[in-house]
Amino acid sequence: MSKIHKVEANTETVKWGYFDNSWEPILEVESGDSVDIEALNHQSGDAPDLLFDEKIKEIYDYNTDRNMGDHLITGPIYVKDAEPGDVIEIKIVDMKPRMNYGSQVLANWGNLSNEFDREETIFIYEVDLEKNITYPLFTYDYPRPINAPGLVTEPGSVERKPIKEKLTLPLNLHFGTAGVLPSEDGKIHSLQPKNFGGNFDNKNFVKGTSLYTRAQIKGAGIFVGDSHFAQGDGELSGTGVEGSVNGRIQINLHKNKKMFKNIILDSGEHWEVHGYGHTLDLAINEAAIEAVDFISHRFNLSKELVYSTLSAKGDFHVTQVANGVKGVHCRILKKAYENLEVNPESI
């Protein structure tokens, strides 16, 4: 019988800014088990009076070694019987804001930073759960370059300017970072998306959606992080609305299944395959190859026929341009292939 476990965010379960396959597991689960897991906002220092709670402050105070990426990573979770090459499914069962405030940054790495003279601005957003929306509450000019993870700006040190315009955005809770630990030894920076998952920043990894990836080490080592309240395709200015989220994930182990290079999302209505590259041309090329390989294998179709159907109905989206390596995902309508026999080796 499957179990429900709980992982709280604390100084033992949260790492800052990198992945490392030498991490000790914080929990062991079996296929089919669920985990209530907490993911934290790595921009909580932008308004500590609103974005800190006792545990988050403790993690900020404890994790002083922040010489790599920005992201707070919760994990890893060991999956019993998972071996390298097995397919791991991480399904989001539920997500709720940990608190009703989040942070959004016009960052020096944003797409239009040169247009804004590389000056950085913070927007603090508030959540209305009853209306399922978030909206900008106030803004301030960042007092220094954002050049290190986990910076804290005390409320009295900047001028907070209220946002008077009545703007609202729909809540879009999702994990921007998730996956399994890499086979490569040593510390791996959390910024860029990788074939094991990492910081892929697809806004569609929401409640009801499954992420599929291949285990690279024994036990897989599942993690989540970089939780968001909202984000557009592209993550144009450098971040979405970053916010701490408590979620429930279900973990499933699939033996003798084939995947190709990168993660795949399954929303029930669409598959989403991913490509990455230092240019959008390279990213869309990789996403297209992933899509052709996945669909041709899943339904035993010629690659030429799949290429044709993807050109007619495959929707390519810019996932993000904020993470050094660009991301593109292809949304594939499952209904288009519903009358075909599925290869039993496919996910």
C-alpha positions in Angstrom: 0.0 0.0 0.0 1.4 3.4 -1.0 2.3 5.9 1.8 2.3 9.6 2.2 5.5 11.1 3.6 6.5 14.6 4.7 9.6 16.6 4.0 9.9 19.9 5.7 12.2 22.6 4.5 15.1 23.0 7.0 18.8 23.2 7.1 19.2 19.5 6.5 16.8 19.1 3.6 17.5 22.3 1.6 20.7 22.9 -0.4 21.7 26.2 -2.1 22.6 26.6 -5.7 23.9 23.3 -6.9 23.3 19.6 -7.5 25.7 16.9 -6.2 25.2 13.1 -6.5 27.1 12.6 -3.3 24.2 14.1 -1.3 22.8 11.8 1.3 19.1 11.0 0.8 16.7 12.8 3.1 13.9 10.2 2.6 13.4 6.8 1.0 10.2 6.0 -0.8 8.7 3.2 -2.9 7.0 3.6 -6.3 3.5 5.0 -5.8 4.3 6.8 -2.6 3.5 10.5 -2.2 5.5 13.2 -0.5 4.3 16.5 1.0 7.3 18.7 0.2 8.2 22.3 0.8 10.0 24.4 -1.8 11.4 27.9 -0.9 11.7 31.2 -2.6 15.4 32.0 -3.1 14.4 35.7 -3.4 12.9 35.8 0.0 15.5 38.4 1.1 13.9 41.0 -1.2 11.2 41.6 1.6 12.2 39.6 4.7 9.3 41.1 6.7 6.9 39.5 4.3 8.8 36.6 2.7 10.6 35.1 5.7 9.2 32.8 8.3 11.2 31.2 11.1 12.5 28.2 8.9 13.4 30.4 5.9 15.3 32.8 8.1 17.1 29.9 9.7 18.1 28.5 6.3 19.3 32.0 5.1 21.4 32.3 8.3 22.7 28.7 8.1 23.6 28.4 4.4 26.4 30.9 4.1 28.3 29.0 1.3 26.5 30.5 -1.7 29.2 30.6 -4.3 27.2 28.9 -7.1 23.6 29.3 -8.1 20.6 31.1 -6.6 18.1 28.3 -6.2 17.0 26.6 -3.0 16.8 22.8 -3.6 14.8 20.5 -1.4 16.0 16.8 -1.6 17.2 14.3 -2.6 14.6 11.6 -2.2 15.8 8.0 -2.7 13.5 5.8 -4.8 13.7 2.1 -3.8 14.7 -0.2 -6.6 15.5 2.7 -9.0 18.5 2.0 -11.2 20.3 4.1 -13.8 18.2 4.1 -17.0 14.9 3.6 -15.3 12.2 6.2 -15.9 11.1 8.3 -12.9 7.8 10.0 -12.9 7.2 13.0 -10.6 3.5 14.0 -10.6 2.3 17.1 -8.9 -0.8 16.3 -6.8 -1.3 19.6 -5.1 0.3 23.0 -4.6 -0.4 25.9 -2.1 1.5 29.1 -1.3 3.4 28.9 1.9 2.8 32.6 2.4 0.8 35.2 0.4 3.8 37.2 -0.9 6.3 36.7 -3.7 9.1 38.6 -5.4 9.8 39.5 -9.1 13.0 41.0 -10.3 14.0 43.1 -13.3 17.4 41.6 -13.2 20.8 42.4 -14.8 20.5 39.1 -16.7 17.0 39.8 -18.1 16.4 40.0 -21.8 15.9 43.8 -21.8 18.5 44.7 -19.2 20.5 46.9 -21.6 17.3 48.8 -22.4 17.0 49.6 -18.7 20.7 50.5 -18.3 21.1 47.3 -16.3 19.5 48.9 -13.3 17.6 46.4 -11.2 14.1 46.8 -9.7 12.2 44.6 -7.3 8.4 44.1 -7.4 6.7 42.5 -4.4 3.5 40.7 -5.3 0.6 39.7 -3.0 -1.7 36.7 -3.4 -5.5 36.6 -3.2 -6.2 32.9 -2.8 -10.0 33.3 -3.0 -9.7 34.9 -6.4 -6.7 32.8 -7.4 -4.8 35.9 -8.5 -1.6 37.7 -7.6 -0.8 41.4 -8.1 2.1 43.8 -7.6 1.9 45.5 -4.2 5.0 47.8 -4.2 8.3 48.2 -5.9 11.8 49.6 -5.1 15.1 50.2 -6.8 17.6 47.6 -5.9 20.4 49.3 -3.8 23.3 47.2 -5.3 23.9 44.8 -8.1 22.4 41.4 -7.7 25.8 39.6 -7.8 25.4 36.9 -5.2 22.7 34.5 -4.0 20.6 35.1 -0.9 21.0 38.9 -0.5 18.8 40.5 2.1 17.3 44.0 1.8 16.0 45.3 5.1 12.6 47.2 4.8 14.0 50.5 6.1 17.0 50.5 3.7 15.0 51.3 0.5 12.0 53.4 -0.6 9.1 51.1 -1.2 6.7 52.7 -3.7 3.2 51.4 -3.8 1.7 50.1 -7.1 -1.5 52.1 -7.6 -2.5 50.5 -10.8 -5.0 47.6 -10.4 -3.1 44.8 -12.2 -4.0 41.2 -11.6 -2.3 37.9 -12.8 -3.8 34.4 -12.5 -2.0 32.2 -10.0 0.2 29.7 -11.8 1.9 27.7 -9.0 4.7 25.5 -10.4 8.2 24.2 -9.6 10.8 25.8 -11.9 13.4 23.2 -10.8 12.9 19.5 -10.5 14.4 16.2 -11.5 16.9 13.6 -10.4 20.6 13.8 -9.4 23.1 13.7 -12.2 25.6 11.0 -13.0 28.4 13.5 -13.2 30.4 13.8 -10.1 31.0 17.1 -8.2 28.9 20.2 -7.7 26.8 21.2 -10.7 25.5 24.8 -10.9 21.7 25.1 -10.5 21.2 27.8 -13.1 21.0 25.9 -16.4 18.5 23.3 -17.4 20.0 19.8 -17.9 19.0 16.4 -19.2 18.3 15.3 -15.7 15.9 18.2 -15.2 17.4 21.0 -13.2 16.2 24.6 -13.7 14.0 24.1 -16.8 11.5 26.7 -15.8 8.4 25.4 -17.7 5.4 27.2 -16.3 3.2 24.2 -17.2 4.7 21.9 -14.5 1.6 22.5 -12.4 -0.9 20.5 -10.4 -2.0 17.3 -12.3 1.1 17.3 -14.5 3.8 14.6 -14.5 7.5 15.0 -15.2 9.4 12.0 -16.7 13.1 11.7 -16.6 15.7 8.9 -16.5 17.4 7.9 -13.3 21.1 8.6 -13.6 22.2 7.1 -10.3 20.9 4.3 -8.0 17.9 5.6 -6.1 17.4 8.5 -8.6 17.7 11.3 -6.0 14.5 13.4 -6.6 14.5 17.1 -5.9 12.3 20.1 -6.4 12.8 23.9 -6.0 12.5 27.3 -7.6 8.8 27.5 -6.9 6.8 30.2 -8.6 3.4 32.0 -8.2 3.4 33.1 -11.8 5.6 33.1 -14.9 5.2 33.8 -18.6 6.8 31.8 -21.4 10.3 33.3 -21.7 10.7 34.5 -18.1 11.7 37.7 -19.8 13.0 40.0 -17.1 15.0 37.2 -15.4 12.5 35.8 -12.9 8.8 34.9 -12.6 7.0 35.8 -9.4 9.1 33.7 -7.1 7.2 32.4 -4.1 7.5 29.6 -1.5 5.2 26.7 -2.2 4.1 23.6 -0.2 3.3 20.8 -2.6 2.4 17.1 -2.7 4.2 15.0 -5.3 3.6 11.3 -6.3 6.6 9.3 -7.3 6.4 6.4 -9.7 9.1 4.1 -11.0 8.8 2.7 -14.6 11.0 -0.2 -15.6 11.9 -1.1 -19.2 10.7 2.2 -20.7 12.6 4.3 -23.2 13.2 8.0 -23.1 15.5 10.1 -25.2 17.6 13.0 -24.0 15.6 15.5 -22.0 12.6 15.6 -19.6 9.0 15.2 -20.8 5.9 16.7 -19.2 2.5 15.0 -19.5 -0.5 17.3 -18.7 -3.1 14.8 -19.7 -4.0 16.8 -22.8 -0.4 17.5 -24.1 3.1 16.1 -24.0 5.8 18.7 -23.7 9.3 17.8 -24.8 12.3 20.1 -24.2 15.3 21.4 -26.0 18.2 23.6 -24.8 20.9 25.6 -26.4 23.0 28.8 -26.2 20.7 30.2 -29.0 17.0 29.8 -29.6 17.9 28.2 -32.9 19.8 25.5 -31.2 17.1 25.1 -28.5 14.2 24.7 -31.0 16.3 22.3 -33.1 16.9 20.0 -30.0 13.2 20.2 -29.0 12.2 19.3 -32.5 14.5 16.3 -32.6 13.2 15.2 -29.2 9.6 15.5 -30.4 10.2 13.5 -33.6 12.1 10.8 -31.7 9.5 10.5 -28.9 6.4 10.3 -31.1 8.0 8.1 -33.8 9.1 5.6 -31.1 5.8 5.8 -29.1 3.6 5.0 -32.1 6.0 3.2 -34.4 5.7 5.9 -37.0 8.1 7.0 -39.6 10.1 10.1 -38.6 9.0 11.8 -41.9 5.3 11.4 -40.9 5.9 12.7 -37.4 7.8 15.7 -38.7 4.8 16.5 -40.9 2.3 16.3 -38.1 4.5 18.4 -35.8 4.8 21.1 -38.4 1.0 21.0 -38.7 0.1 20.8 -35.0 3.2 20.9 -32.8 3.4 24.2 -30.8 6.9 25.4 -30.0 7.1 27.8 -27.0 10.1 29.7 -25.6 10.4 28.2 -22.1 12.9 30.7 -20.8 15.7 33.1 -21.9 16.9 33.8 -18.4 19.1 30.8 -17.5 22.2 31.3 -19.7 21.1 28.3 -21.8 17.9 29.1 -23.7 14.9 26.7 -23.4 12.2 25.7 -25.9 9.4 23.2 -25.3 7.1 21.6 -27.9 3.5 21.0 -26.9 2.2 17.9 -28.6 -1.6 17.4 -28.7 -2.2 13.8 -27.5 -5.7 13.7 -29.3 -4.0 13.8 -32.7 -2.5 10.3 -32.0 -5.3 8.8 -29.9 -6.3 6.1 -32.5 -2.8 4.7 -32.7 -1.3 1.7 -30.9 1.2 2.6 -28.2 4.6 1.0 -28.1 4.8 -0.8 -24.7 8.4 0.4 -24.3 7.2 4.0 -24.4 6.4 6.0 -21.2 
